Amino acid sequence: MSVNVKSNIDSSIGKIFKTYRKKSHLTQDKVAEKLKISEKYISRLENGNSGIKLETLVNYMNVLGVPPNVVFNDLITNDEVKFQTDLSYKISLLTDDKVKFINKVVDELVSL
């Protein structure tokens, strides 16, 4: 993987984590405490200045409630997968009530 591609991945993931952290009204210090990692590392991750281990990525997603498709949305280039990740991302922006409604509609469509 080229340095430029890795940098884009780190930057994309960092922006998403920063957005979700702020959406959750958490400080970097609180996230660091929950993940048992340093606040400095959180800052480097959010600014795209550091890569992330898979275990930390999954733990971060669980702490902040970040869906997997949201994390990878900007990184996917396959058109079919991109469509699905875009849809998942849009759903993640909705209120819980709207998500429940969409889930009921999808259940109905699947049962046809």
N, C-alpha and C positions, 0 to 999 in steps of 0.2 A: 504494500500500500504506500502510495507516495505521501510525502510530508504534507503537501497541500490538501489531499483528500482527508488525511487524519486530522488536520487543523480544522477543516470544514465540519467534520463529525464532532470534534470536541466543542467547537463554537455553537453548533446547532443544539447539542444536548445541554450545554451550559445555559443557553437562553431559555430553553424549556424549563429547566429546573428552577431558574431564577423566577420565571413567571409564575410557576406553580407555588413556589415558596412564598412569594408575595401574596398570591391569591389566598393562601392558607394563613396569612398574617403571622408568619414565623420569621424570626431573625435567623441569620446565618449561624449564630451561636446556638440557638435552639435546635436547628437541624443537625448541627455538628454533634450536639449532646445526644440526640436520638440515634444518630448513626454511629456514635462512638468513634468519630474521626475529628480532626482538628478544624477549627473555624477557618484557618488559613487555607486548608485544602478545599473547603467549600467555596471560598472566594476564588481560588484558582480554577475550580471546575466551572463555576458560573460565568467566569470571564473567558472560558475556552482556552485557558493556559495550561491545562493538564488533562491527560487522558483519565479514563475511569475504569476500574476493574469491574468485571461482570458482577461480582457479588455486591459491590458498592452500588452499581447501577440498579440492580433489582431492589436492594434495600431502600435506596433513594426513592424509587418509583412507589414502593409500598408506603413509605412515610408520608410522601406528598400526594399520593393517590393519582399518579400519572399513568394513564393507560399506555401499554407498549406501542400501539400504533401511533400515538402522539409523539413519542420519543423518536420514532424512525420516519415520521411523515415527510420531512424535508430531505431525507437521505435516499429514499426509494426512487428508482428510475423506471422500473418495469411498469408499463401502463396499467395492466390489470391490478397489480398489487397497489399501485399508486391510487387508483380509483377507490379501492377499499380503505386505504389508510386515510384518504381525504374525507371519506364519509364518516369514518370513525372519529376523526378529529372534529368535524362539524358537530357530531353528536355530543362530544365531550364538552362543547361550549354551551349546551342547552341546560336548562333547569332540570332538576330531578323529575318533576312532573311531566315535562315534555319527553324526557328519555323513557319514562314508564309508558307513555302513550305510544311512542315509536316502537317500543318493544312489543306491545300488544298488537300493533298493526303488522309487524314482522311475523309474530306468531301466527296470526290469521293467514297471512300470505303463504307461509310455509305449510300450513295445514291444508291448503287448497289442492 
